[in-house]
Amino acid sequence: MGNLVQAELRKTTTTGLWWGLLIPTVVLALGWGLATGLFGKFFVDFASSSDLEEVSDFLGVTPDHWKVTLFGIARAINISTIFPMVFGAMAISGEINRRTITTTFLTAPSRMHAMLAKMLVYVLWGAIYGLAIMLFVGIGVVLTSNSGQLPDAGGWAMLALACVLSSILMTMFGVGVGALIPNVAGTIVLLLLYFLVIENVLHFVLVYLEVPTVIGFLPNGSINGLTGSVAVDLFLSTAGVVPPEVEDVLRAIAGAGGALDWWWSGLVFLGWAGIVFAGGWAVTQSKDIT
Amino acid sequence: MHDGSGLIAVQNLTKKFGSVTAVQNLSFTVSPGNVTGFLGPNGAGKTTTLRMLLGLVKPTGGTATINGRPFHQLGQPGRVVGAVLEAQGFHPARSARNHLRVYAAAIGVPDAQADQVLGLVGLGTAADRKVGGFSLGMKQRLALATALLGDPQVLVLDEPANGLDPEGIAWLRTFLQSYARMGRTVLISSHLLAEVEQTVDQVVIISRGQTMFYGPLEQLRQQQQRRVLVQPSDVNALATALHAEGVQTIEQLADGRLAVSGVDSKHVADSALRAGVSIYGIQEEQVDLERLFFQLTSGQYAGYAPAQNPYQQQGGWA
């Protein structure tokens, strides 16, 4: 197995795809981080100078101590992890497309060995992407925010954990879909359409139908819930007493519409990743490589 | 684990793709120590058979084993069998050396092996070039290098001469023969008998997914018929003389010559001398292996000759 893992790792490092996708990832993360800081500052200035002071009294802290950047960071992680998902999606579909899958299967004890080795390597890549995303979101936010709106050390650590976890899970999900639909263009178009459009529309429908809890069990809803819930929990821990209605609104802003705990959201998404990987495994196992 | 015999055994192998039967009840064995040619026209089922042997295509029925085991039970397949398949993939952005290092890691052989096989196939100077810029012949050589990485006991090659120049083909021939002489098994497919005639010792000829001939090439050669075409001064006298000597197959051709089978031209000339018949012309004709191969495999996807155009209306323009 160690041999196959090394082979899969070499496959990823001997072509340019890893940095080709990492560049737009960190640019997006940095840009979102910068925008988060600027928007947070604008919002707090607005809140401090208006009638909204009442709300701040109500929450028990002055607006300049609201850690509003948390929501932006959560959203930045959600959007940036689309890239590691695409990277993962190319793992198997790319090999089928370029027919290198033939030699891969000829040199592995079994197809399952080859796929598991691939999954392990892409978990590692997911973690690397996650750390890069966190680093660049952090740089962006720190550059443009007042220190009062930034999380404390524990908060940063918690966000970094959520970011790396989220990135790993998204990559795994991509690997599974790429195995299920062995076509590079089809896989990527489907993933982007689903994560950026289809499920967001579905969220509106679910809210309209007054069953918003379902959102937390959908793929995009659960992965957003992982980072979003961490952000909301961190915000609430310093914001004083918040009534449940306001908490729901905050969760929606952070992207954690389903209101599940962060670890629950992670488990739900892990379940989705497991389902698509099992499906992809079944397809690959019985596929005739002609 | 496998028995290390180097034996390839195909038994009653069948593959159906939907309603199309690609391979039907195919059986043959390939033993180590010689090069076996796997021959048949395009679409005869060669590639499908080899891919079933290599575990890439699942048989509908029957078995295909290497060293007594199906491919997925070989443990470390890269060390047992190396394969060069048609349309085998390379990542265009990866260099030849990196391509080989990926699979050297998978098989579990040291990286130095990558440079060694590159030198072996004559690609040493192109090691750091990206495969996307390789010619078809260079890709074939790289595919062979990949197959040789694990120093396998069994080598399976699907149309390996495709894209190779005459020099490359001559090199491949020598290489495969010496590989087999080391006591290893070499199975090589081709749709042209002439292409592998000088390379192989054994042949398996298939057509329409079925075995047509299976045995030593020498045996196939013996099946080929020779005949002597002779123009005598007296056809009847020569025919009678030959008949009296026990020659059975004598045929008179339209151009007045006799076609005599089963004897050589010397025999015919001597008989003519004894019978007092003059010979104006004599020639030996051999039905070559290619024609024999054609007879064994003809029929599948046969096109019409222009004169037999089935769409021609009878008497349409007359």
Interface residues (C-beta under 8 A of the other chain):
Chain A: N3 L4 Q6 A7 R10 K11 T14 T15 G16 E95 R98 R99 T100 I101 T102 T103 T104 F105 L106 T107 A108 P109 S110 R111 S286 D288 I289 T290
Chain B: F17 T47 T48 R51 L54 G55 L56 V57 K58 H72 L74 G75 Q76 P77 G78 V81 A83 L85 A87 Q88 G89 F90 H91 P92 A93 R94 S95 N98 H99 R101 V102 Y103 A105 A106 I107 G108 T146 G150
